Amino acid sequence: MSSVTVRVPAKVNVQLSVGPLREDGYHDLVNVFHAVSIFDEVVAKEAESITVTVNGRWSDQVPLDDDNLAIRAARALAKHAGRSYGADLIIQKAIPVAGGMAGGSADAAGALVACNELWGLGLPFEDLMEIAGDLGSDVPFSLLGGTAVGTGRGEQLSELPTGGTFHWVFALADGGLSTAKVYAECDRQREVSGARVSWPELSAPLIEALGTGDAYALGAHLSNDLQAAALALRPELAATLDSGRQHGALGAIVSGSGPTCAFLAIDATHARDLADSLTATGAATTTVAAHGPVTGATLL
Ligand code: C5P
């Protein structure tokens, strides 16, 4: 095979509960991931060495050196297979960069699936999941997709049943936020407040809302422990969230570590109207309507 293409979705966190800081610098989480229909595409072509090219919106903000997650993923896969392989990776980005929607993780997951196929390795999904967990906390979910709860760093996943399709609007911000900085701000705020950090627990009403497909109940139970930290670093996001609520969003939340804001709509028509209202009022410059859950990294 000389070329393969993989499509990988973005995610929004419908519950992100952050436990105490661990000794390894990570936090134990209860992280409910939900894959949505904004996709990056990763093409892998036969080559002598592993290289990456990034096209599309914000592509200039993606590192092309050894920090690039798709390159790291391809290298980790070659190492796992115990051989030196090459691939030209060409990424078409639609997921915002450093936007709190797992764009980098999606590209890593895409590179794993694409190179596994290109190189004819035939590694089982479980092996890819293990390599994914070493690459980043959100990479296993980008492989899996759907809706799932992540514990540990967020990499230990259990799938969650959903009773229907949910319709979302995402307000994309100019410029990203560093995940590590948002977690650090969360720790700083907790230290200042002196409040005891409790062990994170899965929200029962949220699971019920997902299971029954009840968008109103899901909207009422969205939660994100990183939101206060993201708003401290980007105060203007508070007005974006407020505007979405005023225009009838069932729930409005910062996506992961931000700065993308996520709004839950009643249905596809409401999502389109909400997206238009957010841009017309100037609350957001760019909006995207999407639905979830969708499948994880998929070979086309
Ligand atoms: O795992 P990943 O490299 O995507 O995480 C990026 C950063 O986010 C980490 O370096 C850490 O600062 C923070 N993080 C955390 N706890 C987690 C996941 C991520 O503190 N469970």
Boltz pocket constraint, residues with backbone or C-beta under 6 A from the ligand:
constraints:
  - pocket:
      binder: B
      contacts: [[A, 25], [A, 26], [A, 27], [A, 28], [A, 29], [A, 135], [A, 136], [A, 137], [A, 138], [A, 152], [A, 153], [A, 154], [A, 179], [A, 180], [A, 181], [A, 183]]
      max_distance: 6.0
